[in-house]
Amino acid sequence: MGTSVPNWKNEIQGATRPSEVKEYTLSPEELAQIIGKPIPASHTKPIKFRSKPKGKE
């Protein structure tokens, strides 16, 4: 059973291709500024999804 989409035409129109992944390496100075610092209050934890549905196993 799939997940229903309320209006599939809107889903198709709003679809865009994914943006490029930008990779970079931090310099030793940049790493020294980050390591050991407290996590900023603006940081939010990522959403976790259950890997297995609840129920009979």
PDB file of N, CA, C and O in Angstrom:
ATOM      1  N   MET A   1       0.843  -1.170   0.000  1.00  0.00           N
ATOM      2  CA  MET A   1       0.000   0.000   0.000  1.00  0.00           C
ATOM      3  C   MET A   1       0.889   1.234   0.000  1.00  0.00           C
ATOM      4  O   MET A   1       1.802   1.345   0.818  1.00  0.00           O
ATOM      5  N   GLY A   2       0.628   2.146  -0.902  1.00  0.00           N
ATOM      6  CA  GLY A   2       1.435   3.351  -1.000  1.00  0.00           C
ATOM      7  C   GLY A   2       0.818   4.505  -0.234  1.00  0.00           C
ATOM      8  O   GLY A   2      -0.292   4.402   0.288  1.00  0.00           O
ATOM      9  N   THR A   3       1.534   5.579  -0.176  1.00  0.00           N
ATOM     10  CA  THR A   3       1.043   6.788   0.476  1.00  0.00           C
ATOM     11  C   THR A   3       0.328   7.628  -0.563  1.00  0.00           C
ATOM     12  O   THR A   3       0.865   7.887  -1.640  1.00  0.00           O
ATOM     13  N   SER A   4      -0.880   8.052  -0.239  1.00  0.00           N
ATOM     14  CA  SER A   4      -1.638   8.843  -1.209  1.00  0.00           C
ATOM     15  C   SER A   4      -1.126  10.277  -1.244  1.00  0.00           C
ATOM     16  O   SER A   4      -0.671  10.815  -0.235  1.00  0.00           O
ATOM     17  N   VAL A   5      -1.208  10.883  -2.421  1.00  0.00           N
ATOM     18  CA  VAL A   5      -0.818  12.277  -2.608  1.00  0.00           C
ATOM     19  C   VAL A   5      -2.111  13.047  -2.850  1.00  0.00           C
ATOM     20  O   VAL A   5      -2.844  12.720  -3.783  1.00  0.00           O
ATOM     21  N   PRO A   6      -2.417  14.069  -2.034  1.00  0.00           N
ATOM     22  CA  PRO A   6      -3.686  14.781  -2.179  1.00  0.00           C
ATOM     23  C   PRO A   6      -3.938  15.305  -3.591  1.00  0.00           C
ATOM     24  O   PRO A   6      -5.045  15.162  -4.110  1.00  0.00           O
ATOM     25  N   ASN A   7      -2.940  15.903  -4.211  1.00  0.00           N
ATOM     26  CA  ASN A   7      -3.108  16.407  -5.566  1.00  0.00           C
ATOM     27  C   ASN A   7      -1.808  16.126  -6.314  1.00  0.00           C
ATOM     28  O   ASN A   7      -0.852  16.896  -6.213  1.00  0.00           O
ATOM     29  N   TRP A   8      -1.772  15.044  -7.051  1.00  0.00           N
ATOM     30  CA  TRP A   8      -0.531  14.613  -7.704  1.00  0.00           C
ATOM     31  C   TRP A   8      -0.055  15.595  -8.762  1.00  0.00           C
ATOM     32  O   TRP A   8       1.138  15.630  -9.064  1.00  0.00           O
ATOM     33  N   LYS A   9      -0.951  16.394  -9.337  1.00  0.00           N
ATOM     34  CA  LYS A   9      -0.533  17.376 -10.342  1.00  0.00           C
ATOM     35  C   LYS A   9       0.375  18.431  -9.711  1.00  0.00           C
ATOM     36  O   LYS A   9       1.338  18.874 -10.336  1.00  0.00           O
ATOM     37  N   ASN A  10       0.074  18.832  -8.478  1.00  0.00           N
ATOM     38  CA  ASN A  10       0.932  19.796  -7.782  1.00  0.00           C
ATOM     39  C   ASN A  10       2.300  19.182  -7.493  1.00  0.00           C
ATOM     40  O   ASN A  10       3.317  19.873  -7.551  1.00  0.00           O
ATOM     41  N   GLU A  11       2.327  17.907  -7.189  1.00  0.00           N
ATOM     42  CA  GLU A  11       3.587  17.234  -6.904  1.00  0.00           C
ATOM     43  C   GLU A  11       4.482  17.208  -8.143  1.00  0.00           C
ATOM     44  O   GLU A  11       5.692  17.407  -8.038  1.00  0.00           O
ATOM     45  N   ILE A  12       3.897  16.966  -9.302  1.00  0.00           N
ATOM     46  CA  ILE A  12       4.667  16.901 -10.547  1.00  0.00           C
ATOM     47  C   ILE A  12       5.171  18.295 -10.931  1.00  0.00           C
ATOM     48  O   ILE A  12       6.322  18.440 -11.344  1.00  0.00           O
ATOM     49  N   GLN A  13       4.331  19.308 -10.802  1.00  0.00           N
ATOM     50  CA  GLN A  13       4.716  20.665 -11.176  1.00  0.00           C
ATOM     51  C   GLN A  13       5.817  21.207 -10.271  1.00  0.00           C
ATOM     52  O   GLN A  13       6.694  21.936 -10.734  1.00  0.00           O
ATOM     53  N   GLY A  14       5.780  20.862  -8.997  1.00  0.00           N
ATOM     54  CA  GLY A  14       6.751  21.386  -8.049  1.00  0.00           C
ATOM     55  C   GLY A  14       8.059  20.624  -8.038  1.00  0.00           C
ATOM     56  O   GLY A  14       9.003  21.017  -7.352  1.00  0.00           O
ATOM     57  N   ALA A  15       8.125  19.529  -8.796  1.00  0.00           N
ATOM     58  CA  ALA A  15       9.337  18.709  -8.781  1.00  0.00           C
ATOM     59  C   ALA A  15      10.478  19.424  -9.490  1.00  0.00           C
ATOM     60  O   ALA A  15      10.329  19.896 -10.617  1.00  0.00           O
ATOM     61  N   THR A  16      11.593  19.494  -8.828  1.00  0.00           N
ATOM     62  CA  THR A  16      12.794  20.055  -9.434  1.00  0.00           C
ATOM     63  C   THR A  16      13.914  19.054  -9.242  1.00  0.00           C
ATOM     64  O   THR A  16      13.833  18.173  -8.386  1.00  0.00           O
ATOM     65  N   ARG A  17      14.941  19.190 -10.028  1.00  0.00           N
ATOM     66  CA  ARG A  17      16.052  18.273  -9.871  1.00  0.00           C
ATOM     67  C   ARG A  17      16.847  18.661  -8.625  1.00  0.00           C
ATOM     68  O   ARG A  17      16.883  19.834  -8.253  1.00  0.00           O
ATOM     69  N   PRO A  18      17.471  17.701  -7.992  1.00  0.00           N
ATOM     70  CA  PRO A  18      18.219  17.999  -6.771  1.00  0.00           C
ATOM     71  C   PRO A  18      19.412  18.910  -7.046  1.00  0.00           C
ATOM     72  O   PRO A  18      19.990  18.895  -8.132  1.00  0.00           O
ATOM     73  N   SER A  19      19.760  19.694  -6.048  1.00  0.00           N
ATOM     74  CA  SER A  19      20.902  20.587  -6.206  1.00  0.00           C
ATOM     75  C   SER A  19      22.197  19.789  -6.096  1.00  0.00           C
ATOM     76  O   SER A  19      22.203  18.646  -5.637  1.00  0.00           O
ATOM     77  N   GLU A  20      23.280  20.403  -6.521  1.00  0.00           N
ATOM     78  CA  GLU A  20      24.579  19.731  -6.499  1.00  0.00           C
ATOM     79  C   GLU A  20      25.097  19.603  -5.067  1.00  0.00           C
ATOM     80  O   GLU A  20      24.815  20.451  -4.220  1.00  0.00           O
ATOM     81  N   VAL A  21      25.839  18.559  -4.810  1.00  0.00           N
ATOM     82  CA  VAL A  21      26.468  18.365  -3.513  1.00  0.00           C
ATOM     83  C   VAL A  21      27.828  19.039  -3.551  1.00  0.00           C
ATOM     84  O   VAL A  21      28.644  18.771  -4.433  1.00  0.00           O
ATOM     85  N   LYS A  22      28.061  19.913  -2.589  1.00  0.00           N
ATOM     86  CA  LYS A  22      29.331  20.621  -2.534  1.00  0.00           C
ATOM     87  C   LYS A  22      30.185  20.010  -1.434  1.00  0.00           C
ATOM     88  O   LYS A  22      29.779  19.966  -0.273  1.00  0.00           O
ATOM     89  N   GLU A  23      31.354  19.544  -1.800  1.00  0.00           N
ATOM     90  CA  GLU A  23      32.275  18.959  -0.840  1.00  0.00           C
ATOM     91  C   GLU A  23      33.422  19.921  -0.586  1.00  0.00           C
ATOM     92  O   GLU A  23      33.898  20.599  -1.497  1.00  0.00           O
ATOM     93  N   TYR A  24      33.857  19.970   0.664  1.00  0.00           N
ATOM     94  CA  TYR A  24      34.992  20.823   0.986  1.00  0.00           C
ATOM     95  C   TYR A  24      35.711  20.247   2.187  1.00  0.00           C
ATOM     96  O   TYR A  24      35.160  19.421   2.914  1.00  0.00           O
ATOM     97  N   THR A  25      36.924  20.675   2.390  1.00  0.00           N
ATOM     98  CA  THR A  25      37.742  20.232   3.515  1.00  0.00           C
ATOM     99  C   THR A  25      38.088  21.440   4.361  1.00  0.00           C
ATOM    100  O   THR A  25      38.517  22.477   3.856  1.00  0.00           O
ATOM    101  N   LEU A  26      37.890  21.280   5.669  1.00  0.00           N
ATOM    102  CA  LEU A  26      38.223  22.372   6.574  1.00  0.00           C
ATOM    103  C   LEU A  26      39.721  22.394   6.829  1.00  0.00           C
ATOM    104  O   LEU A  26      40.365  21.351   6.931  1.00  0.00           O
ATOM    105  N   SER A  27      40.255  23.589   6.928  1.00  0.00           N
ATOM    106  CA  SER A  27      41.673  23.730   7.238  1.00  0.00           C
ATOM    107  C   SER A  27      41.893  23.415   8.724  1.00  0.00           C
ATOM    108  O   SER A  27      40.933  23.432   9.495  1.00  0.00           O
ATOM    109  N   PRO A  28      43.114  23.133   9.139  1.00  0.00           N
ATOM    110  CA  PRO A  28      43.374  22.872  10.561  1.00  0.00           C
ATOM    111  C   PRO A  28      42.926  24.030  11.462  1.00  0.00           C
ATOM    112  O   PRO A  28      42.488  23.797  12.588  1.00  0.00           O
ATOM    113  N   GLU A  29      43.031  25.265  10.984  1.00  0.00           N
ATOM    114  CA  GLU A  29      42.600  26.418  11.768  1.00  0.00           C
ATOM    115  C   GLU A  29      41.082  26.426  11.949  1.00  0.00           C
ATOM    116  O   GLU A  29      40.580  26.725  13.032  1.00  0.00           O
ATOM    117  N   GLU A  30      40.354  26.095  10.874  1.00  0.00           N
ATOM    118  CA  GLU A  30      38.895  26.047  10.955  1.00  0.00           C
ATOM    119  C   GLU A  30      38.443  24.924  11.880  1.00  0.00           C
ATOM    120  O   GLU A  30      37.496  25.099  12.647  1.00  0.00           O
ATOM    121  N   LEU A  31      39.110  23.773  11.815  1.00  0.00           N
ATOM    122  CA  LEU A  31      38.777  22.662  12.704  1.00  0.00           C
ATOM    123  C   LEU A  31      39.021  23.033  14.166  1.00  0.00           C
ATOM    124  O   LEU A  31      38.225  22.682  15.036  1.00  0.00           O
ATOM    125  N   ALA A  32      40.103  23.730  14.435  1.00  0.00           N
ATOM    126  CA  ALA A  32      40.431  24.129  15.806  1.00  0.00           C
ATOM    127  C   ALA A  32      39.355  25.057  16.370  1.00  0.00           C
ATOM    128  O   ALA A  32      39.095  25.037  17.574  1.00  0.00           O
ATOM    129  N   GLN A  33      38.729  25.867  15.523  1.00  0.00           N
ATOM    130  CA  GLN A  33      37.673  26.770  15.980  1.00  0.00           C
ATOM    131  C   GLN A  33      36.403  26.012  16.342  1.00  0.00           C
ATOM    132  O   GLN A  33      35.643  26.459  17.202  1.00  0.00           O
ATOM    133  N   ILE A  34      36.162  24.876  15.703  1.00  0.00           N
ATOM    134  CA  ILE A  34      34.922  24.122  15.898  1.00  0.00           C
ATOM    135  C   ILE A  34      35.040  23.107  17.034  1.00  0.00           C
ATOM    136  O   ILE A  34      34.136  23.009  17.864  1.00  0.00           O
ATOM    137  N   ILE A  35      36.119  22.365  17.083  1.00  0.00           N
ATOM    138  CA  ILE A  35      36.275  21.268  18.032  1.00  0.00           C
ATOM    139  C   ILE A  35      36.285  21.800  19.463  1.00  0.00           C
ATOM    140  O   ILE A  35      36.990  22.758  19.783  1.00  0.00           O
ATOM    141  N   GLY A  36      35.488  21.159  20.313  1.00  0.00           N
ATOM    142  CA  GLY A  36      35.446  21.519  21.723  1.00  0.00           C
ATOM    143  C   GLY A  36      34.482  22.638  22.067  1.00  0.00           C
ATOM    144  O   GLY A  36      34.332  22.975  23.241  1.00  0.00           O
ATOM    145  N   LYS A  37      33.833  23.217  21.087  1.00  0.00           N
ATOM    146  CA  LYS A  37      32.884  24.306  21.341  1.00  0.00           C
ATOM    147  C   LYS A  37      31.507  23.703  21.643  1.00  0.00           C
ATOM    148  O   LYS A  37      31.191  22.616  21.160  1.00  0.00           O
ATOM    149  N   PRO A  38      30.683  24.403  22.441  1.00  0.00           N
ATOM    150  CA  PRO A  38      29.328  23.909  22.700  1.00  0.00           C
ATOM    151  C   PRO A  38      28.471  23.985  21.438  1.00  0.00           C
ATOM    152  O   PRO A  38      28.724  24.795  20.546  1.00  0.00           O
ATOM    153  N   ILE A  39      27.453  23.128  21.381  1.00  0.00           N
ATOM    154  CA  ILE A  39      26.545  23.120  20.237  1.00  0.00           C
ATOM    155  C   ILE A  39      25.657  24.363  20.315  1.00  0.00           C
ATOM    156  O   ILE A  39      25.089  24.638  21.372  1.00  0.00           O
ATOM    157  N   PRO A  40      25.523  25.114  19.232  1.00  0.00           N
ATOM    158  CA  PRO A  40      24.700  26.320  19.272  1.00  0.00           C
ATOM    159  C   PRO A  40      23.231  26.000  19.555  1.00  0.00           C
ATOM    160  O   PRO A  40      22.749  24.925  19.199  1.00  0.00           O
ATOM    161  N   ALA A  41      22.526  26.927  20.192  1.00  0.00           N
ATOM    162  CA  ALA A  41      21.117  26.740  20.540  1.00  0.00           C
ATOM    163  C   ALA A  41      20.248  26.606  19.298  1.00  0.00           C
ATOM    164  O   ALA A  41      19.175  26.005  19.360  1.00  0.00           O
ATOM    165  N   SER A  42      20.687  27.150  18.186  1.00  0.00           N
ATOM    166  CA  SER A  42      19.898  27.087  16.952  1.00  0.00           C
ATOM    167  C   SER A  42      19.936  25.701  16.308  1.00  0.00           C
ATOM    168  O   SER A  42      19.156  25.426  15.396  1.00  0.00           O
ATOM    169  N   HIS A  43      20.833  24.824  16.769  1.00  0.00           N
ATOM    170  CA  HIS A  43      20.959  23.481  16.194  1.00  0.00           C
ATOM    171  C   HIS A  43      19.774  22.621  16.611  1.00  0.00           C
ATOM    172  O   HIS A  43      19.396  22.611  17.783  1.00  0.00           O
ATOM    173  N   THR A  44      19.194  21.908  15.673  1.00  0.00           N
ATOM    174  CA  THR A  44      18.107  20.983  15.977  1.00  0.00           C
ATOM    175  C   THR A  44      18.542  19.580  15.610  1.00  0.00           C
ATOM    176  O   THR A  44      19.285  19.375  14.650  1.00  0.00           O
ATOM    177  N   LYS A  45      18.070  18.617  16.385  1.00  0.00           N
ATOM    178  CA  LYS A  45      18.405  17.224  16.111  1.00  0.00           C
ATOM    179  C   LYS A  45      17.657  16.770  14.858  1.00  0.00           C
ATOM    180  O   LYS A  45      16.529  17.203  14.622  1.00  0.00           O
ATOM    181  N   PRO A  46      18.274  15.900  14.053  1.00  0.00           N
ATOM    182  CA  PRO A  46      17.566  15.399  12.868  1.00  0.00           C
ATOM    183  C   PRO A  46      16.420  14.487  13.275  1.00  0.00           C
ATOM    184  O   PRO A  46      16.445  13.873  14.342  1.00  0.00           O
ATOM    185  N   ILE A  47      15.428  14.409  12.421  1.00  0.00           N
ATOM    186  CA  ILE A  47      14.286  13.532  12.671  1.00  0.00           C
ATOM    187  C   ILE A  47      14.733  12.098  12.487  1.00  0.00           C
ATOM    188  O   ILE A  47      15.411  11.772  11.512  1.00  0.00           O
ATOM    189  N   LYS A  48      14.356  11.238  13.422  1.00  0.00           N
ATOM    190  CA  LYS A  48      14.707   9.820  13.316  1.00  0.00           C
ATOM    191  C   LYS A  48      13.481   9.038  12.873  1.00  0.00           C
ATOM    192  O   LYS A  48      12.374   9.260  13.365  1.00  0.00           O
ATOM    193  N   PHE A  49      13.689   8.138  11.955  1.00  0.00           N
ATOM    194  CA  PHE A  49      12.621   7.286  11.469  1.00  0.00           C
ATOM    195  C   PHE A  49      12.846   5.874  11.975  1.00  0.00           C
ATOM    196  O   PHE A  49      13.981   5.417  12.106  1.00  0.00           O
ATOM    197  N   ARG A  50      11.756   5.199  12.254  1.00  0.00           N
ATOM    198  CA  ARG A  50      11.861   3.802  12.668  1.00  0.00           C
ATOM    199  C   ARG A  50      12.244   2.973  11.459  1.00  0.00           C
ATOM    200  O   ARG A  50      11.677   3.148  10.380  1.00  0.00           O
ATOM    201  N   SER A  51      13.206   2.067  11.630  1.00  0.00           N
ATOM    202  CA  SER A  51      13.619   1.236  10.510  1.00  0.00           C
ATOM    203  C   SER A  51      12.674   0.047  10.324  1.00  0.00           C
ATOM    204  O   SER A  51      12.560  -0.491   9.223  1.00  0.00           O
ATOM    205  N   LYS A  52      12.000  -0.358  11.397  1.00  0.00           N
ATOM    206  CA  LYS A  52      11.064  -1.470  11.303  1.00  0.00           C
ATOM    207  C   LYS A  52       9.718  -1.005  11.850  1.00  0.00           C
ATOM    208  O   LYS A  52       9.669  -0.332  12.879  1.00  0.00           O
ATOM    209  N   PRO A  53       8.631  -1.355  11.173  1.00  0.00           N
ATOM    210  CA  PRO A  53       7.321  -0.960  11.685  1.00  0.00           C
ATOM    211  C   PRO A  53       6.977  -1.722  12.961  1.00  0.00           C
ATOM    212  O   PRO A  53       7.415  -2.854  13.166  1.00  0.00           O
ATOM    213  N   LYS A  54       6.191  -1.082  13.803  1.00  0.00           N
ATOM    214  CA  LYS A  54       5.739  -1.760  15.024  1.00  0.00           C
ATOM    215  C   LYS A  54       4.777  -2.861  14.637  1.00  0.00           C
ATOM    216  O   LYS A  54       4.080  -2.762  13.627  1.00  0.00           O
ATOM    217  N   GLY A  55       4.739  -3.902  15.433  1.00  0.00           N
ATOM    218  CA  GLY A  55       3.807  -4.987  15.165  1.00  0.00           C
ATOM    219  C   GLY A  55       4.487  -6.327  15.305  1.00  0.00           C
ATOM    220  O   GLY A  55       5.473  -6.471  16.029  1.00  0.00           O
ATOM    221  N   LYS A  56       3.952  -7.299  14.610  1.00  0.00           N
ATOM    222  CA  LYS A  56       4.516  -8.652  14.674  1.00  0.00           C
ATOM    223  C   LYS A  56       5.886  -8.688  14.030  1.00  0.00           C
ATOM    224  O   LYS A  56       6.120  -8.074  12.989  1.00  0.00           O
ATOM    225  N   GLU A  57       6.763  -9.399  14.649  1.00  0.00           N
ATOM    226  CA  GLU A  57       8.131  -9.504  14.102  1.00  0.00           C
ATOM    227  C   GLU A  57       8.453 -10.907  13.690  1.00  0.00           C
ATOM    228  O   GLU A  57       9.556 -11.172  13.211  1.00  0.00           O
TER     229      GLU A  57
END
